[in-house]
């Protein structure tokens, strides 16, 4: 399936380059600490980490541009604890280094954006949470300002929690935007629909009122759809970007294979396989997939957008399932989420526990068989292996999510209450695959 017209926009990735992270010495921008380490080693240690993080921005930007990737999200962990109430510190001493990185990005035509974490809540009821959110958001803004990045270097926020009253929370978000944000922070702010609390349709009235662009996320829309389709929403979304003179930006991710519950379907797959039909041909699309820059190169090859250097490619993981722990623990070029090899020793505590559970299950099955009663306990490894073989592919899960989202849209248009788009009510063993049309 091809996007509408030839795609001439930019594909980007977020925060970490797996090729550079796997080098020796590694190149990455998220060296971090704990408060205990700050108390033990002092703030000079923290500043040294930040200096190393900033220094690695330039090789990451240069590698990306050399591989025809001109769109990056910067890590939110460049400056550990910089916005913390007690341990916060001023990043201005790195102004020259940040400007140098910004100059490289501008010279190479690389768009840089940021995405403060989910704890950044502009609609928080708690003054403590709100003040922490404002410090964090303004800190991100200062990072981009010190890099002297232009208006396309936006900062993305979700609506956050609803606190039991979405309308009242939206009013608080509006008040925070209009009365508490600095002019620079407000100029860089964009909102994003999420999968739990705010659909695109629920955020758009506020975005249109304040001329705050909306970054549309297709994955989130499939889990919390609007009554309007992405095609119907697109003119309103693009109108705000065009009014502000900011290049449109969108987010894409896909579910992991076998995902059935809402929790599982929120997780991102290692790579994406399809550009959305509704995607404007000249827009910027952030691929929020686990394989980072490899996800971009993968799409380049699928759509024949650019032929990557073979030296920059890693194979795709062969164990892509719902089981994910986030970042890969070892980037060894295998494409899998392997851990570092362990020295030969006795079984670990976790292995001992797993062995004990397996023996207990086997004993329970033996007793059930001997007494003629059905076994109703947890599955053993053989049972789990059979379930894994029956798992839906990522594409199957995505198609089911879209089907359910369309049903929710129909309900919303008919004035009926919103229902879940996930499969919490389905049997984890594969009832989804057997569901009748």
C-alpha positions in Angstrom: 0.0 0.0 0.0 1.5 3.3 -1.1 1.1 6.7 0.6 -1.1 9.3 -1.1 1.3 10.5 -3.8 5.1 10.0 -3.7 6.4 10.7 -0.2 8.8 13.6 -0.2 8.8 14.4 3.5 11.2 13.3 6.2 11.2 10.3 8.4 12.8 10.6 11.8 13.7 8.6 15.0 13.8 9.4 18.7 16.6 10.0 21.2 19.0 7.0 20.6 21.0 5.8 17.6 21.6 2.1 18.1 24.6 1.9 15.7 26.4 4.7 17.6 25.3 3.4 21.0 26.9 0.0 20.1 30.3 1.5 19.2 33.3 1.6 21.5 33.3 4.1 23.0 29.6 4.5 22.8 28.0 7.6 21.4 24.7 8.6 23.1 23.1 11.6 24.8 21.3 10.1 27.9 24.0 9.5 30.5 22.1 9.8 33.8 22.4 9.6 37.6 20.4 8.9 40.7 20.0 11.4 43.5 22.2 9.2 45.7 25.0 9.5 43.1 24.5 13.3 43.1 24.8 13.4 46.9 27.9 11.2 46.8 29.8 12.7 43.8 28.4 16.2 43.7 27.1 18.5 41.0 30.4 18.7 39.1 30.0 15.0 38.2 26.5 15.7 36.9 27.7 18.6 34.8 30.5 16.4 33.3 27.8 13.8 32.3 25.8 16.6 30.7 28.9 17.9 28.9 29.5 14.4 27.5 25.9 14.1 26.4 26.0 17.4 24.6 29.3 16.5 22.9 27.7 13.4 21.4 24.9 15.4 19.8 27.1 16.4 16.9 28.2 12.9 15.8 24.6 11.7 16.1 23.4 14.6 13.9 26.2 14.0 11.4 25.6 10.2 11.2 21.9 10.8 10.6 22.5 13.4 7.9 25.1 11.1 6.2 22.4 8.4 6.1 19.7 10.8 4.7 17.9 11.2 8.0 17.1 14.8 8.6 14.6 14.6 11.4 15.6 13.8 15.1 14.0 13.9 18.5 16.5 14.9 21.2 16.7 12.9 24.4 15.1 14.5 27.5 17.9 13.1 29.6 20.7 15.3 28.2 20.8 17.3 31.4 20.2 15.0 34.5 18.0 16.6 37.1 18.4 20.1 35.6 14.7 21.0 36.4 14.6 19.3 39.8 13.3 21.5 42.6 16.2 20.6 45.0 19.0 19.4 42.7 18.2 21.5 39.6 21.0 23.5 37.9 21.5 26.0 35.1 22.5 24.6 31.7 23.8 27.9 30.4 27.4 27.0 31.0 27.1 24.7 28.0 25.7 27.5 25.7 28.7 27.4 23.3 28.6 23.6 23.0 24.8 23.7 22.4 25.0 26.4 19.8 27.7 24.4 18.0 25.4 21.4 17.9 22.5 23.6 16.7 24.8 25.1 14.0 25.6 21.6 12.7 21.9 20.6 12.6 21.0 23.8 10.7 23.9 23.4 8.3 22.9 19.8 7.5 19.2 20.5 7.4 18.3 18.3 10.3 15.1 19.2 12.2 15.4 18.7 16.0 12.4 18.4 18.3 11.8 17.4 21.9 9.1 15.5 23.8 9.0 16.0 27.6 7.8 12.9 29.5 4.3 11.9 30.5 4.8 13.4 34.0 4.8 16.9 32.4 1.1 17.8 33.1 -0.1 21.3 32.1 -3.5 20.4 33.5 -2.4 19.1 36.9 -4.6 19.9 39.9 -1.7 19.7 42.2 0.3 22.9 42.4 3.4 20.8 43.1 3.0 18.8 40.0 2.2 21.8 37.9 5.2 23.7 39.1 7.5 20.7 38.4 5.9 20.4 34.9 6.5 24.1 34.1 10.1 23.8 35.2 10.6 20.7 33.0 8.9 22.3 30.0 10.8 25.5 30.3 14.1 23.6 30.6 13.4 21.8 27.4 12.6 25.1 25.8 15.9 26.6 27.0 17.8 23.7 25.5 16.4 24.5 22.0 16.8 28.2 22.6 20.5 27.8 23.5 20.9 25.7 20.3 19.3 28.7 18.5 16.9 26.4 16.7 14.0 27.9 14.7 10.2 27.5 15.0 10.2 24.0 13.5 12.0 22.8 16.6 8.8 22.1 18.6 8.1 20.4 21.9 5.4 17.8 22.1 3.1 17.2 25.1 0.2 14.9 25.7 -2.9 16.3 27.3 -2.1 14.2 30.4 -4.6 12.9 32.9 -8.2 14.0 33.0 -8.5 13.8 36.8 -12.0 12.6 36.4 -13.2 15.7 34.6 -11.9 16.2 31.1 -13.6 19.5 30.4 -12.2 21.0 33.6 -8.7 19.7 32.9 -8.8 21.2 29.4 -9.7 24.6 31.0 -6.7 24.3 33.3 -4.4 23.4 30.4 -5.7 26.5 28.6 -5.0 28.6 31.6 -1.5 27.3 32.0 -0.7 27.8 28.4 -2.0 31.4 28.3 -0.8 32.6 31.7 2.2 30.5 32.9 4.3 29.6 29.8 7.1 31.9 28.6 6.6 33.3 25.1 9.3 31.0 23.8 7.8 27.9 25.4 4.4 28.7 24.1 5.8 29.2 20.6 7.3 25.8 20.7 4.4 23.9 22.3 2.4 21.4 20.3 -0.1 18.9 21.8 -0.5 15.3 20.8 -3.5 12.9 21.0 -2.9 10.0 23.3 -4.2 6.5 23.7 -5.9 6.9 27.1 -7.3 10.3 27.8 -7.5 12.7 24.8 -8.4 11.8 21.3 -7.4 14.2 18.5 -11.0 15.4 18.3 -11.0 16.2 22.0 -7.9 18.3 21.8 -8.6 20.1 18.5 -11.0 22.7 19.9 -8.4 23.9 22.4 -5.6 23.7 19.7 -7.7 25.8 17.3 -8.6 28.4 19.9 -5.0 28.9 21.0 -3.4 28.2 17.6 -1.4 25.4 19.2 -0.6 22.7 16.5 -1.7 19.1 17.0 0.7 16.3 16.3 -1.5 13.4 15.2 -0.5 9.9 16.3 -2.0 7.1 14.3 -1.3 4.4 16.9 -3.0 6.5 19.6 -5.9 7.2 17.3 -6.5 3.5 16.8 -6.7 3.0 20.6 -8.7 6.2 21.4 -10.3 7.1 18.1 -12.3 10.3 17.4 -15.7 10.2 15.8 -14.0 11.6 12.7 -11.6 9.6 10.6 -7.9 10.7 10.2 -8.9 11.8 6.7 -11.6 14.0 8.1 -9.4 15.4 10.8 -6.5 16.2 8.6 -7.6 19.6 7.1 -8.1 21.0 10.6 -4.8 19.7 11.8 -2.9 21.0 8.8 -4.6 24.4 9.1 -3.0 25.2 12.5 0.5 24.2 11.3 0.1 26.4 8.2 -1.3 29.3 10.2 1.8 29.1 12.5 4.2 28.6 9.6 5.5 25.3 11.1 6.2 22.3 9.0 3.6 19.6 9.9 4.8 16.7 12.1 3.1 13.4 12.8 3.8 10.2 14.8 3.7 6.6 13.7 4.2 3.3 15.5 2.7 -0.1 15.2 1.6 -2.7 17.8 3.7 -5.7 18.7 2.8 -9.2 17.5 0.4 -11.0 19.7 -0.9 -7.9 21.5 -4.5 -8.3 22.7 -5.1 -6.2 25.8 -4.9 -2.4 25.9 -1.7 -2.6 27.9 -0.1 -4.8 25.3 -1.4 -2.8 22.4 0.1 0.4 23.7 3.6 -1.1 23.3 5.5 -0.2 20.1 6.8 -2.8 17.6 10.5 -2.9 16.7 9.8 -1.4 13.2 6.9 0.0 11.2 5.9 -1.5 7.8 3.5 1.0 6.2 3.1 4.7 5.8 -0.4 5.9 6.5 -2.6 6.8 3.5 -3.7 10.0 5.2 -0.1 11.2 5.7 0.6 14.4 3.7 3.3 13.7 1.1 5.5 16.5 2.3 5.1 16.1 6.1 7.7 15.0 8.7 6.9 11.6 10.3 8.5 10.5 13.6 8.8 6.7 13.7 8.4 5.8 17.3 9.7 2.2 17.0 12.1 0.3 19.1 14.7 0.0 16.4 15.2 3.7 16.2 17.3 4.7 13.1 17.0 1.2 11.8 13.2 1.7 11.6 13.8 4.7 9.3 16.3 2.8 7.1 13.8 -0.1 7.0 11.1 2.2 5.6 13.5 3.7 3.2 14.0 0.3 1.6 10.3 -0.6 1.7 9.3 2.5 -0.2 12.5 2.9 -2.2 13.0 6.4 -0.8 16.8 5.9 -0.3 19.2 3.0 -0.5 21.0 2.9 2.9 24.7 2.1 3.3 24.9 -1.6 4.1 27.4 -0.8 6.9 24.6 1.2 8.6 22.1 -1.7 8.7 21.4 -4.2 11.5 19.1 -7.2 10.9 15.6 -7.2 12.4 15.0 -9.1 15.6 13.7 -12.6 15.1 12.0 -12.7 18.5 9.5 -9.8 18.1 6.6 -10.5 20.4 4.6 -8.7 23.1 7.4 -9.4 25.5 9.5 -6.2 25.6 11.5 -4.5 28.3 11.9 -1.2 26.4 15.5 -0.5 25.3 17.6 -3.3 24.1 20.1 -4.4 26.8 22.8 -5.2 24.3 23.3 -3.7 20.8 25.5 -6.4 19.3 24.4 -6.1 15.7 22.3 -9.3 16.0 19.0 -7.4 15.7 17.7 -9.2 18.7 17.2 -7.9 22.3 19.9 -10.1 23.7 21.6 -9.6 27.0 25.3 -9.6 27.6 26.7 -13.1 27.9 26.9 -14.3 31.5 29.9 -16.0 32.8 29.5 -19.7 33.4 28.1 -20.2 36.9 25.3 -21.7 38.7 21.6 -20.9 37.9 20.5 -17.4 38.8 17.8 -16.8 41.4 15.3 -16.2 38.6 16.3 -19.5 36.9 15.9 -21.3 40.1 12.5 -19.8 40.6 11.4 -20.7 37.1 12.6 -24.3 37.6 10.6 -24.5 40.9 7.5 -23.2 39.2 7.9 -25.7 36.3 8.2 -28.6 38.8 5.2 -27.4 40.8 3.1 -27.1 37.6 4.2 -30.6 36.5 3.3 -32.0 39.9 -0.1 -30.3 39.8 -0.8 -31.7 36.3 0.2 -35.2 37.5 -2.2 -35.0 40.4 -5.0 -33.8 38.2 -4.5 -36.6 35.8 -4.3 -39.2 38.5 -7.6 -38.0 40.1 -9.4 -37.5 36.9 -9.9 -33.7 37.4 -9.1 -31.1 34.7 -6.0 -29.0 35.3 -6.9 -25.4 35.6 -3.6 -23.9 36.8 -1.1 -21.6 35.0 0.4 -22.7 31.7 3.8 -24.4 31.6 6.6 -23.7 29.0 5.1 -26.1 26.5 1.7 -24.4 26.8 3.3 -21.0 26.4 5.2 -22.2 23.3 2.0 -23.3 21.7 0.4 -20.0 22.5 3.3 -18.1 21.0 3.0 -20.0 17.7 -0.7 -18.9 17.5 0.1 -15.3 18.2 -1.2 -12.7 15.7 1.3 -10.9 13.6 1.8 -7.2 14.2 -0.1 -6.5 10.9 -3.0 -8.7 12.1 -3.1 -6.8 15.4 -3.1 -3.5 13.6 -5.9 -4.5 11.3 -8.0 -5.6 14.3 -7.2 -2.3 16.1 -8.5 -0.4 13.1 -11.6 -2.5 12.8 -12.4 -1.9 16.5 -11.6 1.8 16.1 -14.1 2.1 13.2 -16.7 0.5 15.5 -16.0 3.1 18.2 -16.2 5.9 15.6 -19.6 4.6 14.6 -20.8 4.5 18.2 -19.5 8.1 18.8 -21.2 9.4 15.7 -24.5 7.8 16.8 -24.2 9.4 20.2 -23.4 6.1 22.0 -20.7 6.0 24.8 -17.1 5.2 24.0 -16.1 1.5 24.3 -12.6 0.0 24.5 -10.7 -0.7 21.2 -8.6 -3.4 22.9 -9.4 -7.0 23.7 -9.5 -7.1 27.5 -12.7 -9.2 27.2 -11.1 -11.8 25.0 -9.3 -15.0 25.9 -5.5 -14.5 26.0 -5.0 -17.8 24.3 -6.1 -16.6 20.9 -9.8 -15.9 20.8 -9.2 -12.8 18.9 -8.0 -14.8 15.9 -11.2 -16.8 16.1 -13.6 -13.9 16.4 -16.3 -14.0 13.7 -16.6 -11.2 11.2 
